[in-house]
Amino acid sequence: MLAKTFGSALVGIHASIITIETHVGQGSKCYLVGLPDSTIKESIQRVESAIKQIGYFFPRRKVVINLAPADIRKEGSGYDLPIALGLLQASEQTKMTGLSDYLIMGELSLTGEIRPIKGALSMAIEAKKQGIKSLILPRENATEAALIDGLDIYGMANLRDTIRFLHGRTQAPAKAPHITQEALHYTDDFSQIKGQEKAKRAIEIAVAGGHNLILVGPPGAGKTMMAKRIPSIMPPMSLREIIETTQVHSIVGKLSSEKPFITERPFRALHHSITSTALIGGRTNPQPGEISLAHQGVLFLDELPEFQRHVLELLRQPLEERKVPISRAFGTVEFPANFLLISAMNPCPCGYFHHPDKPCTCKPYQVDRYLHRISGPLLDRIDMHLEVFPLKYPEMFTAQASESSAAIRDRVIKARTQQQNRFQNTPKIQTNAQMNAAQVKQVCLLDSTSSSLLQNAIEKLQLSARAHDRILKMARTIADLAHSPAIQAKHLAEAITYRNLDRENWSG
């Protein structure tokens, strides 16, 4: 007899529907075909043990299990459950109603318990696209998949309960999760930081417009402390952003039953020893890297010159395109990489170059070599450059209260709302930083005074065309924070001050 079930294979961040055909006939051998990996080949042992534990048997006849289409490589242990159900149906040990109406995935233990899988959200998205209305998934994955409306998601704990359900016993589908749009509460708050008003202002602009930022200053200036508080001033995530971010984290198995979806913007702080594969993703069947795990959040690189230069250069394309393509023999997959890059570094090896009180012990060639660890093209893609200095003793212990993250976040949300209204007809653009050259010309109009100011800055600082556009984008964000419909000279002047690392030292 022939039985058919449906599963799903992951290709990058997306899923494909897999037809699992099981035939039991004359013979004595089991065949698993359709480009399975070693993990799927081992599923026969898990399936055999699981069905025996609940009172069934593995047929001692010829069994052919075909995973179609055969040109898609299948990986992982999630095919255990559909294979087991198809085998029981094909061997006529039980008759399950509407087996082929479901997309079914789940890993089996030797006792028949169903373990969670990766990529359940991507599978649900693809099932909806293909017209499949119902899914049977591990109980731990049910809430995650229920983010997609219009589907009936049935979370199962074990093989026995799944068979009973398919015999006609009623079970309510998983409820769609309630996602609050209220601002989250953070332990780390900008009110805890004394002084550093210029740096706070730069960070506010960076978050409001999605502009990448580098903080340069000596040890103890508070660069890392401020960076860690950036998520507390970012706007709440929309449902679309929640689904996109959860999808990436689901692929790499970063979700749990306690936290089945991502509602808090990611903050990924990387160590300088990170490899290129860990940063952008890779392996035989490509997996997302850190820049994709930071999607819709913050990627923080502390001690930037300590990273391997070839690793940093891999950021250049994602910073421009907001995605990262990974090519393999079977084709190319793309992972989302729309993140806010925040980086920090010392100005020299000893850390005290330009320090107002402590002398620098580095030789000029040492400073130059240190700065050249970051290429000019990469620095050019970082919108904002800011030098940060440590506070004086009186400033450190002032009684004056600092502005809270909630107050800053309120201004950020208002500026983001203006940008959403501005780009409502271009859904791929949410912030000023994402504008292309044509949109910059259309949106960032200057009067004669501002135009002359920008021209003088370009000539004196020898800025690139890319830097020219980034200054205009920053000026537009500064104007949005001031609720100004037009870019004024003061907005442009402030934006120009955030390109103070565009100098000869950084041309390499």
C-alpha positions, 0 to 999 in steps of 0.5 A: 500500500502507498501512503503520502504525507507532507513535510518541509525542507529548509533552504536558507531562511525559506522552506520548501514543501516535501512530499513523503511517499511510503510504499510497503510491498513484497521484499525484505529491505528498507530504502530511503531515497530522495537526497536525504542526509545521514541524519534522515537515514538514521531516522529509520532506527528512531522510527522503528523503536518509537512505533514498537514502544506504542504497540506497533511493529516495523514491517519486515517487507520491502519499504520504499520511502521517497522524499520528493522532489529529489533535487532538494537536499533534505537535512535534519531529524524533523522527518521522523514523525511524517515517516512514522505515520506514513509507514503505519498507514502504508503497512495498514496497521492503522487508518488515519483520516486526512493524513495528506491534508497536513504538513507534519514535522517532528523529531522522535525519541526512541520512546515516541516523544516528539522533540522540537525542530528548527525553522517551524515558522518558515514552514508555516509561511510556506504552507500558507503559500502552498494552500496547506491549512493545517500543520502538525508540529512538536508542542514546543513549536506550536506557538511559534508557527501560530504567528502566521494567521489563517492556519490551524497549528496542532502541537503534539507531545508524542507519537501516540497522541498524534495517531489518536488525533488523526483517528478523529479525536478532537483537539483545539489548534494552538491559539495565535499569540498575543503580542503587546506593542507596548515598549519593553522595560530595560534594566540598562537605561540612559538615565544611568549615564552622567554627562556625554550629552554629545554622544547621547545626541549622536546615538539618538540620531543614529537610532532615529534614522538607522545610521551606522555609528562608530565611537572613538575614545580612550578606555573608560570613556563609556563607549561600551556602556552607552552602546549596551543601552541602545536597544532601550531607545529603539522603537517597538517592533512591528508584527512584520519585524517580529516575524522576520526576526523570529524566522531567522532565530528559528532557523538556528534553533535559538527559540524555546517554549518559554520564548517562542518568538522575538519581541525584543530587538536583538543586540549582538555583541561580538568578540574580535576572534569571530570567524567569517563564517560565524559573522555572515553565515555559511556551512554546506547547507548555509545557516544565518550568521551573526549579522542576520541574527542582528536583523532588525536590531543592533550589531555591536563590534567593540575594539573594532581594529582588533577584528581580522581585516578580511572579516570586517571587509565582509560587512561592506556589501551587507551594510549597503544591501541589507542582506547577505548572499551565500553561494554554494554548489546547489545555488545561492541563498540570501539571509536578511541583514538589516541591522544598526552597526554600532562600533567602538575603538580606541584612537591608538594602541595605548588608547590615549591619542588626543586624550586631554590629560594622559599622554599618548605613548605610541609612535606616529607610525604605530597610530597610523598602522592601528588606524589602517586596520580599518579600511577607508571603504568600510569607514566610508560606509559608517555614517557617523563618526564620533570622538568620545572623551572621559568625564572630568571628576566633577561631571562624574558625580554631578547630582543632575539627573540624566534624561531617561531612555523612555524620553529619548525613545519617544522622540525616536518613535516620532521621527520614525513615524515621519519616515514611515509616512514619507516612504509609505509607497516604498515598503522596503524602505523604513528609515532615512539611512535606507534611501537610494541616490534617487530618493536622496535627491528627491527628499533631501532638498537644500537651499542655497545657503545649505548647498554652499555649506555642503560644497565647502565641507566636501572640498575641505574634507575631501569626502566621497560621493557616498559620504555626501549622500550619508551627510544628507541622510543624517541631515534629514534625520536631524530635521525629522527630530526637530519636526522640520519639513525642510533641511536647514543649514543648522541641521546640515552643519550638525550632520557634517560634524559627524564625519570627522574621521574622513581624513588622510589617516583613514584613506587606506 
